[in-house]
Each structure stands twice: as structure tokens, then as C-alpha cells.
Amino acid sequence: MKLVLLFFIACISDVIHAQPVNLRLHDKVSGFPVEYAYVLASPLHGTGRETLISDTLGMVTLYVEIPLVIQVSCVGYRDYTDTLDSGSPRTIALTPDFYQLDQVVVTGQFRPQPVDKSIYKIEVIDAKQIRLKGANTMGDLLKNELGFQYRSEGVLGDFIRIRGLTGEYIKVLIDGIPVAGRVADRIDLGQLTLNNVDHIEVIEGPMSVVYGSSALAGAINIITTDYSGKKLGLNADAYYETIGTYNLNLALSTQTGPHTFSLSGSRNFFEGWGPVDSSRAKTWKPKLQYMAGAGYQFRKGHYKTTINSDYLHEELRDPGPLTLANLYEKALDGYHYTTRWNNRVNMINTFNDDFVLNLQAGYSYYQKKKITYLNDLVNLKKTTAADPQLHDTTTFHMISARGFVSNIPGKKFEYQTGADFNYESATGKRTGGYREISDLSGFMNLVYRPVQTFSIQPGIRLIYNSDYKAPIVYGLSLKYAPSSFLIRGSYARGFRAPSLKQLYLEFIDNNHEIHGNENLKAETADNISLSASYNLTGKRHAMNLEMNLFYNSIHNAIQLAINTARPGWGKYFNIEGMNYITRGMDVRLRYRFSPSITVNTGIITTGRIRVDGSGKFEYSTDFVTSLNYLFEKPALQLALFYKYTDDYLEFAGNFDTDGQLNGVAQQFMEGYHMLDLTVSRNFLREKISLVAGFKNILNVTLVDSFGTINIHGSSSDSAAAGYGRTFFIKLGYRFEKK
């Protein structure tokens, strides 16, 4: 009898301390119940764990001592962690993740909306992917992505190609505002740091109807962090890499009523790398960067205003070799100073929940200054070089304004109409003094849905350019989404006016002599894209198969021709008598076994027509795969990233000694493999994060390269692909008070 009484008391005690807790799980976007979700419950101050699976109504009943920590994971949704302090019923909204259904995108949209609703194919690289890759700059982030061909070129920085087209055809935006300051007509992605970035939105394919000139290959929109919704926020992290990288970041934010204020600052240092440790000349140049940012947001009802300002100062050193002319005691060292200052204002208001007004304005300042010093390594003295040709300062100013109105997405008939204005000026020795170019455009996009699963979007842009007569730019996009299938197709007409550098550049130093061409014609382009994807889901399995086809044809394509007899000499010209064409396809497969395994893999083949008039194409095929594995009990995330970059044949028009186009120069670069491994874990209820791993495990440095393209004024039988195997570690702290 006594044993029965003790057993009864123990049961009553368990019931008191382990009262039932009812959870209801539903989809944050659709509101539907989430079934087959795994719920792991652990007492905060006791022992014992319980794992349950939600039923068809999304319901779970837990019998664990309160307070408790719950971890929810389900295929197609972001992992959810929280602490429950009471036994009251709880409703949890899970955010879709696997197919990026919840990712709210703004690039090219009438109004922010989920990515699967967009008529454009948009790739989103979120904060989780940025963290797992240990990426510090846009170059670090994109170099192992499938759709990008990456190249680093010393002083000129990090560049990419999209669908066979180089950076001058890619519109780079920060919060929808164009970024100024292109080196060799391309943005140096190593100067676009990720310390204050929420996610990246990428559209592959021409966006000239939406964004005008320089968007023939696509658009990359960097979306900065929105600090609203937190009374107080603090983010800090430190990064170290054995190659000699030391980074520090800090961000503070506070919200008072409808007002949100934020400040951020960073310091990045890289000591450089060369294949010979004792050599002063470095293949990867030493650099020091300082960044600062400030933001303000006012939000009330349907109205929101955001103001952001970001500043970067970079010092890049190009140590010269010791030479006999200086008795091996002195060297000419180039110091390259870059200043970027980007300012953005955005105002959005919704009237009567039907009419949306969006106004944007931005000012970008870019200055590139080169100072060459004669460094006396015996007496440890540094003096400015006497030759004025070794010094230069070029300054760019860009003013952008954009405004449009639209109705609410999701209706049978939608519209977007607006105008934008862009003004860019440059001054400096390399541009021959003061130069300017501007354009004013009006655009309209319409969406018609005859049935819920089919969308048609025609668009048109009228452009007035200060220097060139622009054609009417137009496009047509189609989207068909029956059940698990999604098919997109588009045709677009593009336009790009020559840049100020292509028109007026006069760059002459010891290694280069590059000339602009004031007689250049504007480029026009035609693009056709087709994509199809299929989603398949089961209880714990999810798979997405996608195929994309593309075709680009550029009329009057602008190219930098070189002179093989005079290394370092070049001039911009239009390709006459033929269109420059790129074409290709990619196939991507994504698979997830909930909650532990995620696999992404893809292959892309890109063909570029030769400029010798033969009509032949040169193809390269890249392969990418990544594997993420979650160890549930230690909550440890393991990630593996692999990319094969195929060998690449570069070709360019060849000028003879009389300055006449004569033949084609070629440069071959060998293919190479890259492999990275990272491990990440959060501590103290997500407040502390730790990411560590190895980059370039296969120890790639220089790859074979040979040919007659030689714009750098020196011959070499190798090209930079990496700076060898390194270990990195990143420690972060996050505090939020809501």
C-alpha cells in the first residue's frame, strides 16, 4: 500500500512539473498547418528530452518540465528555437526556407513580395549562406557560386562574369541605388564588404527595361540590414585567417517609437600573398580598409522612410621589385587609395491599401588616387617619385533618382510606371579633364493574369541620353506555375552607352598605355531566357530540379583591343560586322533530408562566339556542389563547398603597329578546383556564434596561362586563382532587446 501511495505521489509530482504544452505549427506565408515537423523539447533546469512530430493539423503536445527550450525543424522551413516560460497554448509560425518562398525580394519588383511570386528568376543569398561561407566581401561570396565566373586581377580587384558577359554589363546596386566607380569598367567586388548586409538578390539576364544602361547581363542588388523592430541591438564579430587577414566589425542600433537609428564600423586588413615569400612584389596585394555607416528609419502605418550612408577608405599597396638600376637598394612602390561614399534615401507609402508610391534618390562619390614612392630600403626613407606620370587622381560623382507608382501585387491586372534620372561626372588626368554623361528615362511594366497560374508582363522604357540616341527598350516576360511546376520565359531588348572611361581614358605609366575612343557607338542587345523547375516533397524529403537556357546577342559590342607588338598598349573599339553572342544552359538540383542534410549541385555550360568572324563558339563548363549537415545534439552545422572552374580561352581584337585592327589575340587559362570546409555553432541562446574552417583545401595558387593578350605590360605564364590553403575563424556576439 505504501509503495502504491509513493508511486501515486510521484505521478502527481511529474504532472505538476511536466504539465502538457500544446503547440500549433503553421506556415508563416500561407497560414496552412505544418505537418511532420520535428520538435525537440529540453527542460531549462532539469533533465530529460522529448522529440515529437506534428500531426496533420500541425499540433504537438509536450510533457516536459517548464521552463523549456524547443527546437523545431522541418523540410522546407527555417529552424526555429525559443524558450517557453508557461504552459499556455502556443502558436508558432514557421518561415519557409528550402524553396525560398518566404524570401521577400525587391529587385525589379513592383513592391516587395515573396520570391516565388516574382515573374523574374531571382537567386537569393541570405545571411545564413554568407555566414557559412565565411565570406567578407562580395568577391569572396560569389566566386564559388554557379552562375558566376570569378577572376582577381591584382590592383584592379575582384571581378565576375555572368553568362559570359563581363562586369560592365552588370548593374551593381545597394538598396536599389547604382554603385559608382568602375575600375576597367567593372566594380571591384573586393571593396563591397558584407559586414552590414542582410542578403543579396541576383537576377541573371537583361534588366534594361527596369534599370536602364549597364544591365544587359543582369543585376546584383545588395540589401543592407534593417534594424527596426528592436529597442536595442548590438552586433560584433572578429575574423582571422592564417594568410594574414584580421577583420573587426561592430554595429549598434536603437529604436524609439517610429524612429530607428543605427551606426556601424569595420576594419579589414590583408597582408598580401605572393608565390615567393621573399619577394616584395605580391600577386595578391596588401590592403587596409576602414568602413563606417549610419542609418535612420521612420516607420508609421503604411509609410516608411529610410536614410543610409556608407563610407569606405582603402589603401592598397603594390610593392615593386628591387632592380639593378637602383642597385637593389630601392624600389618604386605604388600606393592606391580608394574612397567610396554611398548615400541613399528611400520613401515608400501605400494609399488605401491599393496604390503604392516609391521614391528613391542617391549620391555616390568615388575617388581613386595613385601615389608612387621611391622606397630606400637601406636608409628606410620614402620619397615621392619624381616622374609625374607615376601619380594620378580620378574622381567620379553619380546622382541617381528614381520614382514609380504601382498597385498591390496579386491582382489580375498590375501596373508599374515611373521615371529615373542618372548623372555621372568624372575629372582627372586619365579622363582628360572634366567629363559627364546623363540620361533621363520613363518606363512602364504591366502584369496581366488571365488565370491564376499564368502571368504576362510586357515592359517598355524610353531613354534620353545626353550623348547618344537611345532606342526604345522593351521586353516580355511569361510565367506559368501549375502545381509543382514553374516555367518562366522572357525576351528583352537592351541598351548600354559607353562609359566615361571607354570614351575618354588616357592611362599611361611604365606598364600601360590604354586609350579611350570618343567615336564609340552605343551597344544594343537581344536576350532570350527560358527556365523550368519542378518541386517534389515527401515527409522528410524535398527536391527541386531546375534548368535554364540563355542567349545574348550584342550589336556594336565594345572591347579593349591590344597590340601584341607593344605589350601594355590598348584601345577601345566596337566589334564591326558581327554580333557578339553568348549562349548556354545550366542545370541545378537541390535536395534536403529533414532536418539534417541539404545538398545543392549544378553545372553550367557557357559559349562565347569568337571575334575572328569564323562563327565558332568557345565553351567552358563549370560545376558546383555544396553539402550541409546538421548534427542535432550538439547543434553543429557542417558545410562543404566545391567548385570546378573550367579552362577559359580569352580573346580580343588585335591592333597592329599602325593602330589598325588586324587579327585576334588569345589567352588561355587552365581550369582548377576549389574546396572549402566550414563548421558553425551558436551558443548562449544564439547570442554567440562561432564559424571556423579551411578555405582552398586543395591549395590552389597559380594556374597555367599563356597567349598573346598582354595588357599589363609584362609577360607571364601563370594566372592568379588563389593564395593557397588557409584556416579561418570568426567569432560573433549578438544582443537584442525587443
Secondary structure, 3 states (H helix, E strand, C coil): CHHHHHHHHHHHHHHHHCCEEEEEEEECCCCCECCCCEEEEEECCCCCCEEEECCCCCEEEEECCCCEEEEEECCCECCEEEEECCCCCEEEEECECCCCCCCEECCCCCCCEEHHHCCCCEEEECHHHHHHHCCCEHHHHHCCCCCEEEEECHHHCEEEEECCECHHHEEEEECCEECCCCECCECCHHHCECCCEEEEEEEECCCHHHHCCCCCCEEEEEEECCCCCCCEEEEEEEEEECCCEEEEEEEEEEEECCEEEEEEEEEEEECCECCCCCCCCCCECCEEEEEEEEEEEEEECCEEEEEEEEEEEEEEEECCCCCHHHCCCEEEEEEEEEEEEEEEEEEEEEECCCEEEEEEEEEEEEEEEEEEEEEECCCCEEEECCCHHHCEEEEEEEEEEEEEEEECCCCCEEEEEEEEEEEEEEEECCCCEEEEEEEEEEEEEEEEEEECCEEEEEEEEEEEECCCCCCCEEEEEEEECCCCEEEEEEEEEEEECCCHHHHHCEEECCCCEEECCCCCCCEEEEEEEEEEEEEEECCCEEEEEEEEEEEEEEECCEEEEEECCCCCEEEEEECCCCCEEEEEEEEEEEEEECCCEEEEEEEEEEEEECCCCCCCEEEEEEEEEEEEEEECCCCEEEEEEEEEECCEEEEEEEECCCCCEEEEEEEEECCEEEEEEEEEEEECCCCEEEEEEEECCCCCCEEEEEECCCCCCCCCCEEECCCCCEEEEEEEEEEEEC
